[in-house]
Amino acid sequence: MSAPYLTVREREVLRLIWDGLQNKGIAVRLQVSIKTVEAHRAKCLEKFHAKNTAQLLRAALEAGVIS
């Protein structure tokens, strides 16, 4: 699977999800609201055609976006 285009912030959020952070922790780390993190996560799910976080991470791994 080729990687979809992700913004810099979407890549940051995806990396932090991979690191095990939840939305609140990501929001604190990036100094944004939880709603903003939720929006970035939702866009990543949409772009990778994933239904949940596990599918998202698997697709991102397969596409080489995270390692």
PLY file of the C-alpha trace (Angstrom):
ply
format ascii 1.0
element vertex 67
property float x
property float y
property float z
element edge 66
property int vertex1
property int vertex2
end_header
0.00 0.00 0.00
1.39 3.41 -0.86
1.26 6.02 1.84
-1.44 8.67 1.56
-0.43 12.29 1.85
-0.28 13.26 5.53
0.31 16.73 6.90
3.24 17.26 9.25
0.82 17.41 12.20
-0.96 14.22 11.15
2.43 12.48 11.03
3.23 13.81 14.51
-0.07 12.56 15.88
0.40 9.19 14.21
3.91 8.88 15.68
2.59 9.69 19.16
-0.21 7.14 18.79
2.46 4.60 17.83
4.39 5.63 20.96
1.34 4.68 23.03
-0.07 8.08 23.91
-3.79 8.64 24.14
-5.56 11.76 22.88
-5.11 13.70 26.12
-1.38 12.95 26.27
-0.94 13.89 22.62
-2.83 17.14 23.20
-0.58 18.05 26.13
2.58 17.14 24.21
1.58 19.16 21.14
-0.07 21.96 23.13
-3.37 21.68 21.28
-6.90 20.77 22.34
-8.10 17.20 22.60
-10.65 18.02 19.87
-7.79 18.98 17.55
-6.05 15.67 18.22
-9.33 13.83 17.61
-9.67 15.62 14.28
-6.13 14.67 13.19
-6.70 11.06 14.28
-9.99 10.96 12.34
-8.28 12.29 9.19
-5.57 9.64 9.50
-8.19 6.92 9.89
-9.98 8.24 6.82
-6.84 8.52 4.70
-5.75 4.97 5.52
-9.30 3.60 5.23
-9.00 2.22 8.75
-11.87 1.55 11.13
-9.87 1.64 14.35
-6.46 2.47 15.76
-5.09 -1.05 15.31
-5.92 -0.99 11.60
-4.49 2.53 11.33
-1.16 1.52 12.86
-0.95 -1.61 10.73
-1.62 0.35 7.54
0.90 3.03 8.54
3.53 0.36 9.20
2.85 -1.33 5.88
3.08 2.01 4.09
6.37 2.84 5.82
5.01 5.93 7.54
6.06 4.63 10.98
8.63 2.06 11.96
0 1
1 2
2 3
3 4
4 5
5 6
6 7
7 8
8 9
9 10
10 11
11 12
12 13
13 14
14 15
15 16
16 17
17 18
18 19
19 20
20 21
21 22
22 23
23 24
24 25
25 26
26 27
27 28
28 29
29 30
30 31
31 32
32 33
33 34
34 35
35 36
36 37
37 38
38 39
39 40
40 41
41 42
42 43
43 44
44 45
45 46
46 47
47 48
48 49
49 50
50 51
51 52
52 53
53 54
54 55
55 56
56 57
57 58
58 59
59 60
60 61
61 62
62 63
63 64
64 65
65 66
